[in-house]
Every structure is written in structure tokens, then in C-alpha cells.
């Protein structure tokens, strides 16, 4: 089959279409409109008094302060609680103050040796406290309701909730904590809601929950542990409304609702994000942010970039995402590299207009769909501005406009190679046309010879053989 001259415009248009389709600007910047809030989530707000705080500045002091105020009950659900001070205080509350203390901890925190934690919790159990373990070692995977119980909250006297992005470790309750946010929320309505969540997760009738004694019958209690009463940190308290959010129940739809309602600003500070939530098209989380930024809303994003090594897969992907955001969207994105300020961004905070999201939810499908997570949407301009001040300081410290230049250079290089490929294809087309033209001349010459020699004449056998080969 020969190439026809009339086909050339169509082929050139196809080449151009291929170049446009694989251009990174189009891949990452499709103008899909996602301006409205997710209709599948309706927040339930409770009146509250909220005291915001941050890590590492607070050294976790508000956690100890609120726990020390308990007079009747303390219920804690947490991914990892390795803080000696917290557990020592809980022991005193149980033993000396007749406070009923119950703790639910994860039996499978990723990459964490829980031996010391379990030994200290055994000490709590020895003075009358209750400790249950969810997803205990040996738990059948078919019995697990969640991949991880990753939330970090305490309910105190059924009226106050402390919710944080950070685990309660010696580092986070000291001077070497991560960047994170926390809130003390005094609200009977919110506390009642979270109490229902706690009771459902804590119940040993669930096959994925056992008591500490059942899981570790031979573990030795840690013995004397201690804490210090602190008075070196304070934070203001504000009136607010608070809406509970939990995974796997509604966190994804809640976050889309939350960011989709933005009219003036979206600030996000995140430990992690996966590919499904970082595409710049459709209704992904980054897609919503990109759409809002395109509408002229102030959108800023800080992503953790510190991992065990610079070659870590997540570290590379996070750096690449920040480059892409700065090079192809109106989002202003920053990557955090380890500094003396704190080891890493472990926060999961989101600011939208005059509301703020505080809690444990990472931007991954596992966190949204398979973990137990807890967060609170706090409706208060004062509380939101409190966190925004810390966010903007972090952003100013870590934003690097050069990331957009890096991405632009990569895009330029790609377009250069696309151009070279297009030139090569045009060359191939021209060569094919030349070859086709020669065949046409040859065919015309052959036809002329046949007419001159008469109807019974035919080409020699050698020419027939040659022609036959060319058609195969």
C-alpha cells in the first residue's frame, strides 16, 4: 500500500496530537472544574471551647495538663504511646485519684519496637488501669477491621477531647518533636460522639481486640516511672464550633467537602500523599487545590521531604510532586528538608478560609479507607489564624521558587525531543513519498512499453520477479 499525498496533512496532525497529549503541561494541568463542595458529606457541628497548640513548641504540655485535670474517666485511643510522662501520670490518676483509665493501643505500629511501651502499660494495668490491644500480634487478617488504628486522642471526663497529629512519645513530649498540631476541645457533644467511636473500637467482643494480659501474659511491668508538672507553656482558648471526622467512615468525603468550600485560602501541611490523591485532574485532593488556585484563591502546600535517605522512594516522589505543582499549577508548594527546628513534618493539617482541620489523617487511600483515624474541623477564625501563623512561618522558611525552574527545564527538554521526533517522522514521510513517486514513474514507463509492443507483449520474467519481491 502506497502513501498518498492527500494523507500527509492527516499524519502531521496526528503527530502534533501525540506531542500535545504527552506534554507534561497537559498531563498535569487539565482544567477540570471541581469548585463545589462534596455533597456526600454534611458536617455536624458542636459548640466548643478550643485551645490550639503546636509541636514541637508546646512539648506536648497541653496533653499532660488536661490529663491531670481528670476527676472521673480517661479514655485514650492511640497508634503509639511511648511517653513515660504520660503513662506515669495515668498511673497516678488511676492509683491515687480514683480515675478510671482505659487505653487502646495498636499492636502493629509500623517499624516500632513496642516492648518498652507495653512494659509501661503493664505498670498502668498493675495499678488498676485497663489496657486493650487492637490488631495484636497473631491477629488473623480476616478479623482486622482496620489496617492500623492510627488516631491519637483522649476523652477526659466525657466532656473534653485532646486530638493530635502526633503520637505521644518522649520526643514529641520533649524538645525534639516533629512539626504537628493539636487541640484541646471542651465540648460535651463532641466528646459524646468520640466516646461512641472509642467504645466500638475498644470492645473485646471484637475478634481483633484482646487485653494486654491476654497478648503478653509474661511481660514485666516497668516499675517506677515519673512525670513533671509543667507550667512553662500556655495557649489561648477560643469559642468555636467543632465537627468530628473519622476514617474509614467519612474522612475522604469530608476533606473534599472542606476544601471544595474554599473561597479565600487553602493551606495544607502534610507528612504523606499517594499517587491516587496527587493527580492534577478531576476531583483528586490536589486536583481540587489546583482548581481553586486557578480561581485566584491563595493555595499553599508544604510536604515532608525527610526520610531515612535521599534515595528513599517516597522522598523522591514528594520532591517530584512539589516540582510539578510549582511548574504546572498556581499552587505554591514547598518541600521540607530536615533542619534543627524539627526532624520532620508529621502534621496532617488543613486550613480553609476560617476553618481548620486537625487530626491524624494522611493523604493516602490507606489512611482514608482502611485505617481508624480521627480529626476535627474547627470553625473559628481565631483558632484558624493561630495555626496559620505557624504554617506561614514554615512556608516562608521552606518555599523554594527554583523548583518551578527545574520543572520548566524538564518540560523544555521533553519538548525538544518531541520536536526532534516530529522532524524524524516528517523525514520518514518525505522518504516514503519519494519512494512512492519513483514507483509511480516506473509503473508509467512499464505501461507505455506494453502499449508499444502490442496486446500480447509482457515484461520479461526477470522484471516480474523483481516486481513480485517489492510487493511482499
C-alpha positions in Angstrom: 0.0 0.0 0.0 1.5 3.3 -1.1 1.4 6.6 0.8 -0.9 9.1 -0.9 -0.2 12.8 -0.9 -3.6 13.6 0.4 -2.8 11.6 3.6 0.1 13.8 4.7 -1.9 16.6 6.5 -3.8 13.9 8.5 -0.5 12.2 9.5 1.1 15.5 10.5 -1.9 16.4 12.6 -1.7 13.0 14.3 2.0 13.7 15.1 1.1 17.1 16.6 -1.7 15.5 18.7 0.7 12.9 20.1 3.1 15.7 21.1 0.3 17.6 22.8 -1.1 14.6 24.6 2.2 13.6 26.2 3.2 17.2 27.1 3.6 17.4 30.9 1.6 20.7 30.9 -1.4 18.9 29.6 -0.9 15.8 31.7 -0.7 17.7 34.9 -2.9 20.7 34.2 -6.2 19.6 32.7 -8.7 22.4 33.5 -11.3 20.2 35.2 -13.6 22.3 37.4 -14.2 20.9 40.9 -15.3 24.1 42.6 -18.2 22.9 44.6 -18.1 21.1 47.9 -18.6 17.3 48.1 -22.4 16.8 48.5 -21.9 13.4 50.2 -20.7 14.9 53.5 -22.7 17.1 55.8 -20.8 18.2 58.9 -22.4 18.0 62.4 -21.1 20.9 64.5 -20.9 21.1 68.3 -20.3 24.2 70.3 -16.9 24.1 72.0 -14.1 25.9 73.7 -10.9 25.2 71.8 -7.3 25.6 72.9 -4.9 25.1 69.9 -1.2 24.1 70.3 1.7 23.0 68.1 4.5 20.6 68.2 7.4 20.9 69.0 6.8 24.3 70.6 4.4 23.0 73.2 6.4 19.9 74.0 3.0 18.2 74.4 2.4 20.1 77.6 -1.4 20.6 77.0 -1.8 16.8 76.9 -0.3 16.4 80.4 -2.2 19.5 81.6 -5.6 18.2 80.5 -5.0 14.7 81.7 -4.0 16.0 85.2 -7.4 17.7 85.4 -9.3 14.4 85.1 -11.7 13.6 88.0 -13.6 10.5 86.8 -12.6 8.9 83.5 -9.8 9.0 80.9 -10.2 7.0 77.6 -7.3 7.0 75.2 -7.1 5.6 71.7 -3.7 5.9 70.1 -1.4 4.4 67.5 1.7 4.6 69.7 2.1 6.0 73.3 5.8 5.6 74.3 5.9 8.7 76.6 7.0 7.8 80.1 5.5 11.0 81.5 2.0 10.3 80.0 1.9 6.8 81.3 3.3 7.8 84.7 0.6 10.4 85.0 -2.1 7.9 84.1 -0.8 5.5 86.8 -1.2 8.3 89.4 -4.7 9.2 88.2 -5.7 5.5 88.5 -4.0 4.7 91.7 -4.2 8.0 93.7 -7.1 9.9 92.2 -9.6 7.0 91.6 -9.9 7.9 87.9 -10.9 5.1 85.7 -8.3 4.9 82.9 -8.7 2.9 79.8 -6.2 2.7 76.9 -6.5 1.2 73.4 -3.2 0.9 71.6 -2.2 -0.5 68.2 -0.4 -3.9 68.3 1.2 -3.4 65.0 2.7 0.1 64.7 4.9 0.2 61.6 8.6 -0.1 62.3 8.2 0.5 66.0 9.5 -1.7 68.9 6.7 -1.6 71.4 8.4 -3.6 74.2 9.1 -0.6 76.4 5.6 0.8 75.7 4.0 -2.5 76.7 6.1 -2.7 79.8 5.0 0.7 81.0 1.4 0.0 80.1 1.7 -3.2 82.2 2.6 -0.9 85.1 -0.6 1.0 84.4 -2.5 -2.2 84.4 -0.9 -3.3 87.7 -2.4 -0.3 89.5 -5.9 -0.9 88.1 -5.9 0.6 84.7 -7.3 -1.2 81.7 -5.3 -1.7 78.5 -6.5 -3.3 75.3 -4.6 -4.0 72.2 -6.1 -3.9 68.7 -4.5 -5.8 65.8 -2.4 -7.7 68.4 0.4 -9.9 67.2 -1.0 -13.0 65.7 -4.4 -11.5 64.9 -5.9 -13.1 61.9 -6.0 -10.6 59.0 -9.6 -11.6 58.3 -10.6 -10.3 61.7 -9.0 -6.9 61.4 -11.4 -4.1 61.0 -8.6 -1.6 60.2 -5.1 -1.9 58.7 -3.9 0.4 61.5 -5.6 2.2 64.4 -3.7 5.4 63.7 -5.7 8.0 65.6 -4.4 9.9 68.6 -7.0 11.2 71.0 -8.1 11.2 74.7 -11.6 11.7 76.1 -11.4 13.2 79.6 -14.4 13.2 82.0 -16.7 12.7 79.0 -16.5 16.4 78.2 -13.0 17.2 76.9 -11.2 15.7 73.9 -7.5 16.1 73.2 -6.8 15.3 69.5 -3.4 15.5 67.8 -1.5 14.7 64.7 1.4 13.4 66.7 1.9 10.2 68.7 2.6 10.6 72.4 6.3 9.8 72.5 9.1 11.0 74.7 10.4 13.0 71.7 7.0 14.7 71.0 6.6 15.5 74.7 10.1 16.9 74.8 12.2 19.3 72.8 12.8 17.0 69.8 9.3 16.6 68.5 8.1 16.7 64.9 6.1 19.5 63.4 2.4 18.8 64.3 -0.8 20.3 65.5 -3.0 19.5 68.4 -6.2 20.9 70.0 -7.9 20.7 73.4 -11.6 20.7 72.7 -14.0 21.2 75.5 -17.4 20.1 74.2 -19.8 17.6 75.7 -21.4 16.9 72.3 -18.1 16.3 70.6 -16.8 14.2 73.5 -20.0 12.1 73.4 -19.5 11.4 69.7 -15.9 10.4 70.2 -16.9 8.2 73.2 -19.1 6.2 70.9 -16.2 5.7 68.5 -14.0 4.7 71.3 -16.4 2.1 72.8 -16.9 0.4 69.4 -13.1 0.1 68.9 -12.2 -0.9 72.4 -14.7 -3.7 72.9 -13.0 -7.1 73.4 -16.0 -8.8 71.8 -14.4 -7.8 68.6 -12.1 -10.5 67.3 -9.3 -8.0 66.6 -9.1 -6.8 70.3 -7.5 -8.5 73.3 -6.4 -7.4 76.7 -2.8 -6.7 77.4 -2.6 -9.7 79.7 -4.0 -12.0 77.1 -1.5 -10.8 74.5 1.6 -10.6 76.7 1.0 -12.7 79.8 4.7 -12.8 80.7 5.6 -9.2 80.2 7.2 -7.5 83.3 5.8 -4.1 84.5 8.3 -1.3 84.1 8.3 -0.3 87.8 8.6 3.3 88.9 8.1 5.8 86.1 7.8 9.6 86.7 6.4 12.8 85.2 6.9 16.5 85.9 4.1 19.0 86.4 4.7 21.7 83.8 3.8 25.4 83.9 6.1 26.7 81.1 3.6 26.8 78.3 0.2 28.3 77.7 -2.1 28.9 74.7 -5.2 31.0 74.3 -8.7 29.5 74.3 -11.4 30.5 71.9 -15.1 29.8 71.3 -15.7 27.7 68.2 -17.8 25.0 66.6 -16.3 21.6 66.0 -17.3 18.8 63.6 -15.9 15.3 64.1 -14.3 13.3 61.2 -13.2 9.7 61.3 -11.7 7.1 58.9 -12.8 4.9 57.3 -16.2 6.4 57.8 -16.2 9.8 56.1 -12.7 11.4 56.1 -12.3 11.5 52.3 -15.7 13.0 51.5 -15.3 15.4 54.5 -11.9 16.6 53.2 -13.3 17.1 49.7 -16.3 19.0 51.1 -14.0 21.1 53.3 -11.6 22.1 50.5 -14.3 22.4 47.9 -16.0 25.1 50.1 -12.9 27.4 50.0 -13.3 31.0 48.9 -10.1 32.7 50.1 -7.4 30.3 51.2 -6.3 26.7 51.4 -3.1 25.9 53.4 -2.0 22.3 53.7 0.9 20.8 55.7 1.3 17.1 55.1 3.5 14.2 56.0 2.5 12.0 53.1 0.4 11.7 49.9 -0.1 8.9 47.4 -0.4 8.9 43.7 -4.2 8.5 43.7 -4.6 11.7 45.6 -1.9 13.8 43.9 -3.1 13.8 40.3 -3.9 17.3 39.0 -7.0 16.4 37.2 -10.6 15.5 38.2 -11.6 15.5 41.9 -8.4 14.3 43.5 -7.3 16.3 46.5 -4.5 18.0 44.6 -6.9 18.5 41.7 -9.3 20.4 43.9 -6.5 22.6 45.2 -5.2 23.2 41.6 -8.7 24.2 40.5 -9.1 26.6 43.5 -5.7 28.1 42.8 -6.7 28.7 39.2 -9.7 30.6 40.5 -7.3 33.0 42.3 -7.6 31.5 45.8 -4.4 31.6 47.9 -3.3 27.9 47.9 -0.1 26.8 49.6 1.2 23.3 50.2 4.0 22.0 52.4 5.1 18.4 52.0 7.5 16.5 54.1 10.7 15.6 52.3 12.8 14.0 55.0 13.2 10.2 55.1 15.9 7.8 56.0 17.9 8.6 52.9 17.6 11.0 49.9 17.2 7.9 47.8 14.0 6.8 49.6 11.2 6.2 47.1 8.7 8.5 49.0 11.3 11.2 49.3 11.9 11.2 45.5 8.2 11.2 44.8 7.5 14.0 47.2 10.2 16.2 45.7 8.9 15.4 42.2 5.4 16.4 43.2 6.4 19.7 44.6 8.4 20.4 41.4 5.3 19.6 39.3 3.0 21.7 41.4 5.2 24.8 41.1 5.9 24.2 37.4 2.4 23.4 36.2 -0.2 24.8 38.6 -1.0 28.0 40.5 -0.4 26.1 43.8 2.7 27.4 45.7 4.4 24.3 47.1 7.3 23.8 49.5 9.3 20.7 50.4 10.6 20.4 54.0 14.2 19.3 54.3 15.5 18.3 57.8 16.6 21.2 59.9 17.4 21.9 63.5 13.8 23.1 64.0 12.3 19.6 64.0 13.0 16.1 62.5 10.2 16.1 60.0 6.8 17.4 59.0 4.4 14.9 60.6 1.4 17.2 60.5 -1.8 16.5 58.7 -3.2 20.0 59.0 -5.5 21.8 56.5 -6.7 25.4 56.7 -9.7 26.5 54.6 -10.8 30.1 55.0 -11.7 30.5 58.7 -11.8 26.8 59.5 -9.0 24.3 60.3 -8.7 20.5 60.2 -6.6 18.9 63.0 -6.0 15.2 63.3 -4.3 12.0 62.2 -5.4 11.6 58.6 -2.6 11.3 56.0 -3.5 11.9 52.3 -3.3 8.3 51.3 -6.0 5.7 50.4 -5.0 3.6 53.3 -5.5 6.4 55.7 -8.9 7.4 54.2 -10.3 3.9 53.6 -8.6 1.3 55.7 -7.3 2.9 58.9 -9.1 4.2 62.0 -8.3 7.9 62.0 -9.7 10.9 63.9 -9.8 14.6 63.1 -11.8 17.7 63.9 -12.9 20.5 61.7 -12.8 23.6 63.9 -14.8 26.6 62.8 -13.2 29.7 64.3 -11.3 32.5 62.7 -9.1 32.9 65.8 -8.2 29.3 66.1 -7.5 29.1 62.4 -5.3 32.2 62.4 -3.4 30.7 65.3 -2.3 27.7 63.2 -2.0 29.9 60.0 0.7 31.9 61.7 2.8 28.8 62.3 2.0 27.5 58.8 3.1 30.7 57.1 6.4 30.7 59.1 7.1 27.2 58.0 6.2 28.0 54.4 8.4 31.1 54.3 11.3 29.0 55.6 11.0 26.2 53.2 9.4 27.5 50.0 11.9 27.4 47.1 10.8 29.0 43.8 13.6 27.3 42.0 11.5 24.1 41.9 9.4 25.7 39.1 12.6 26.4 37.1 13.7 22.8 37.5 10.3 21.6 36.2 10.3 24.1 33.3 13.7 22.9 32.2 12.5 19.3 32.2 9.5 20.3 30.2 11.7 22.2 27.7 13.9 19.1 27.3 10.9 16.9 26.7 9.5 19.3 24.1 12.9 19.4 22.4 12.9 15.7 22.0 9.3 15.7 20.8 10.3 18.3 18.2 13.2 16.1 17.1 10.9 13.1 16.9 8.4 15.1 14.7 11.3 16.1 12.4 12.3 12.5 12.1 8.8 11.4 11.3 8.4 14.1 8.7 11.7 12.8 7.2 10.3 9.3 7.1 7.2 10.6 5.4 9.2 12.5 2.8 11.4 9.4 2.0 8.2 7.4 1.6 6.8 9.9 -0.8 10.0 9.9 -2.8 9.9 6.1 -3.0 6.2 6.2 -3.9 6.9 8.7 -6.7 9.7 6.5 -8.2 7.3 3.6 -8.2 4.7 5.7 -10.0 7.3 6.7 -12.7 8.4 3.1 -13.1 4.8 1.9 -13.4 4.1 4.6 -16.0 7.1 3.6 -18.0 6.2 -0.1 -17.9 2.6 0.7 -19.1 4.0 2.8 -22.0 6.3 -0.1 -23.1 3.4 -2.6 -23.0 1.2 -0.4 -25.3 4.1 0.0 -27.8 4.7 -3.8 -28.1 1.1 -4.8 -28.6 -1.5 -6.6 -26.5 0.3 -9.9 -26.5 3.6 -8.5 -25.1 4.5 -8.7 -21.4 7.5 -7.8 -19.2 10.4 -10.1 -19.1 10.5 -12.8 -16.3 13.3 -11.1 -14.5 11.3 -7.9 -14.1 8.2 -9.8 -13.0 10.3 -11.5 -10.3 11.7 -8.1 -9.1 8.2 -6.6 -9.0 6.9 -9.6 -7.1 9.5 -9.2 -4.4 8.7 -5.5 -3.9 5.1 -6.3 -3.2 5.8 -8.8 -0.3 
